[in-house]
Amino acid sequence: MIRRNLLKLTVAAAALSMAAGQALAQDAAAAEPVVIGVSIPSATHGFMGGLNWHAQQTIDRLGAANPNVTFVLATAGDAAKQVADIEDMLATRDIDGLVVLPFESEPLTDPVKQVKAAGKFVTVVDRGLAEEGIEDLYVAGDNTAFGRVAGEYFRDNLKAGGKIVVLRGIPTTLDNERVEAFQAALEGSDKQILDMQHGNWNRDDAFNVMQDYLAKYPEIDAVWAADDDMAVGVLEAIAQAGREDEMVVVGGAGMKEIVKRIMDKDPQLPVNVTYPPALISSAIEMTALHFMSDAPMAGRYIIGSQLITPENAERYYFPDSPF
């Protein structure tokens, strides 16, 4: 059972890429033609922009090295478009495998289930499906650690009785995992969560939610914006309200502008939590390896989340990155 065969791997993406390239190159001559569909959300915000960039780079690299493998890439701005893309891949492109990062968990569950029922290899990335056990391979950041690390930071560093507001992402399984771990890290402490609303991993939505928080709560000590795109909207709302000196903001995913401010010891942005958009590269490479090598690929590949601080921020700062 896939869920029982837990693979908690912490191999660096570069090492995986090298292994994938070597294995695919060795087996390309003898391999049968393979068609792999890749379905991901559009680059509607920074993290997805980075993820789209990494997906295209990986497809170009693997396709050039392995003429037996054809990739069909589709991006979608909403769940309905993504469902249609996947149905088209199955009906007209005769895909052998699917790599999918669901726009939302619930609407994508049945379409992906149909792909699996047709005998295709399915890799689900980042945002899980609403039903367990459908996919062959699951690749994601460590969403439990993502929430726990942020919660532990607030627990250990906020003043006694510190008041926190939370901006959640799009309603998905990974958002639930993050928030539940964040809450668990604060259990038994004297820190108080005032409110939690969905900012949908979107700057404008987060700006609006934070404006409401600022109007509703005269005292806020910290904001957990569980994504750096939301953190940007939060920071703008705080600046417009002239309350920059009242609260700290912790986001996540390591946006280069945020990491640079941490490097510069900006008191408003003390730390961040890693969640690399390059995880899509791992998912595509491992799916290709399933078809082009004997390496076992079923299971769960979880990329750990780390706390970014002024002391280590330089390690996570990539000025040439799209995110």
N, C-alpha and C positions, 0 to 999 in steps of 0.2 A: 504494500500500500504506500503511495507516494508520500502521504503525510507522516507515515511512520518512518520512512527512510529519510531522516532529516540530515541534510548536508549543510552544516554551518561552516562554510569555508571563508577564510579571510585572505585568500590569495589576491595579490595586487592585480589591477586590471592590465597593467603592462605585461606581467608574467603570463596571464591568461592569453593575451593577444599573441604573444610570441609562440606559446604552445599551440594555439589554434592555427596560426599561420603555418607552422612546421608540419603539423599533422595533416592539414588540408592539402598542402603542397605535395606531400608524400603519396597521398591516396588519390589525387585528382585524376591521374591517368586511367585508373581502373574503375573509377566511380561511375555509376549511372547518373543521367541527368536528374537534377533535383530542382524543384521550384519552391521557394520559401516566401510566404507572404509576411510582410511586416506592417502592422496597423497600429498607428500611434496618434495621439492628439496633435493638433496643429501647434505651431510655435506662437501661441497667444500670449505668453509671458516669458520671463527670463529663463526659468528652469526648463520649460519646454523648448525654448529656443536652443538652449545648450543640448538638450536631449535630441532634438531633430538634427542638429549639426553632427553629433556623435554617430547617430544612426546612419546618416548619409556617408560619412567618412568610412564607417565600418563596411557598409555595403559596397562602396567603390573599391576598397582595398581587397576584400575577400572575393568580389566578383572578378577583379583583374587577375588575381592569383589562381582562380579556380573556375575555368570556363564551363565546367559541368554544373555549376550552381547559378541559378537565376533568381534574383530577388525582385519581388513585387512590393513596392513601398506605397502606402496610402496614408495620408494624414487627414484628420477630421476635426472640425470645429465644434461638433456636438455629437451626442451619443447616437442619434438617428443616422447621421452620415457614416459613422463608424460601423454601425450594423450593416448598412447597405454595402460598404466597402468589403466587409468580410464575406457577406453572401455572394458578392461578385467574384471574389477570389476563389471561393469554393466552386461556384457554378461555371465560370468561364476561364479561369486561369489554371485550373487543375493543380492547385498547390499540394505539395507533399507535407508541408509543415507551416505552422502559423506562429509568429511572435506578435503578441498583442499586449499593449498597455491600455487597459480599458479607460475610456473617458469617464464612465461611471460604472460601478460594480453591477448593479441590478439589471440595467438594460442590456448589458453585454453578455450576461451569463448564458442565456439560451442560445444565441447565435454561436458563441464559442463552443458550447456543448454540442451543437450540430456538427461543427468541424471535427470534434473529437469522435463523434459517433460515425463519421465517415471514414474513420481509420487514420486520421492525420495526426502528426506529432504536434502537440500544443505547448507553447511556452507562454506563460503569463508573467508580465513584468509589473512590479511596483504596486499597482492597485489591484488587489485580489478580486476574484469573482464572488458573487453572493452565495455560491454553493461550493463546498469543498470537494476536492478529489477529481475535478474535471481535467486539469492540466497534467501534463507529464513532468514539466519543469517549471519551477517558480523562481524568479530572480528579482531580488529587491534589496533596498537598503534595510537596515535593522530598525524598523519603525518603532518597536518596543523600546529599544535603546535610545532612539531619537527623542521620544517623549520623556523617558526616564532621566537622561542626562540633563535635559533642560530643567526638569522638576527638581533634581538634586541640586542643581546650581542655585535655584531660587531658595530651596530649603536651607542651604548652608550659607547663603550670602545676603539674603534680604534681612532687613531689620526685623526685630520682634514684632509680630502682628502684621507683617507686610501684606499689602492688598494687591492682588493680581487680576488682570483681565486677560482673556484668552481669545484668539482668533483661530478658528478651526478652518480646515480646508474644504474641498468638495466632499459631500457625503459618500464615503467609501470605506472599505474594510481597513485600509491603512490609516485613514484618519481616526477611526475608532481605536486602533491599536496605539497610536501616538497619544491620544487624549487619555485613554485609560491608564497608560504607563505614567503619564505626567501626573495625573491625579493620585496614583498609587505612591509616587515618590514623595508627595506632600502629606500623605496620611500620617497622623500623629504629630505633625508639626503645628506651629501656631500661625502658619501662613494661610491666608484666606483667598479663595477664588471668588471674585465678585460676580463674574459673568462669563459666559462662553457663547459666541455666535460664529456662524460660518462666514468667513471672508473669501472662501472659494479659491484660495491660492491666486488671488487677483488683486492688483494694486488699487484699482478704483473701488472695488467692493470693500477692501480692507480700510481704505480711506473713509468710506461712509460709515462702516461699523465703528471705527475708532472715534469719529466725530460724535456718534451717539453715546459711546462710553464716556467721552470727555464731558458731554453735557449732563450725563446721568450721575456720574461719580465725581464728587469734588476732591476725593483723595484716591490716587492710584500710585502705587510704588513701582509696579513692574508690568510689562506687557509681554506675553508669550505669543508672538506671531509665528505660527508653526510653518514658516516658509519665508524666504528672503524677499520674494516679490511682495508679499503682504507686509513685511516689515517696512518696505519703502513707502507704501501707502500710509502705514501707521505713523512713520516719522514725519511725513508731510502734514498729517492732521494735527499732530502734537505741535509742530512748528507754527502752524496757522493759529493755534490756540495760545501760543506763547507759554507753553508749559514744559519746555525742554528740560528744565532743571529738576522737575518733580519725579521723573520716572526713567527707568532703564528699559531697553527693548532687546529681547533675545529672539532672533529668527532662526533660520536653518537652511542648509544646503550649500553654504559657502560661496555666495555671490561675491565676485571679486571686489566690487565697490564696498560691500560690507566688511570683508576681510581686511581691506586696506585701512578702513577706519579703526578696526580693532588693533591692527599693527601700530597705528598712530595713537593708540590709547585714548580713543574717544570715550569719555565717561558715559555717554548715552548708549553706547554699544559695547558692553564689556566682554561678551563672548558670543559664540555662534556654535552650531552643531552641524557636522558634516552629513551630506546625503547627495552623493555625486550623480549628476545627470549621465555620466559615462556608463552607468549600469546598463543602459540599453546595448552598449557594445558587447558587454559580457553575455547578455541574453542572445544576441544574434550569433555571436561566435560559438557559443555552446550548442545552439540549435543546429548550426552548420556541422559541428563536430559529430552530432548524433548521426547524421547521414554519411559523413565522409571518413569516419574512423570507428574503431571498436571501443572507444572510451565510453563508459557508462555516463549518461547525462540526466537520467531521471532523478528527481528529488527537489531539494530546496537549496538555493545558493544565496546566502545572506551576507551583505556587505556591511561591516560594522560602522557605527556612528561614533565620532570622536568629538570632544569638546575643543573648540578653537579658542585660544586665549591670546593675549598680547605676547606671551612668551613663545608660543609655537605658531603664530599666525603666518609667518613667512613661508612655512612649509605648505600652506594651503592657498597661497596667493599666486594666481596664474593670470598675469595682466593681458596675455594674448587670447585668453579663453573668451568665447561668446557669452559666457555667464559668469 
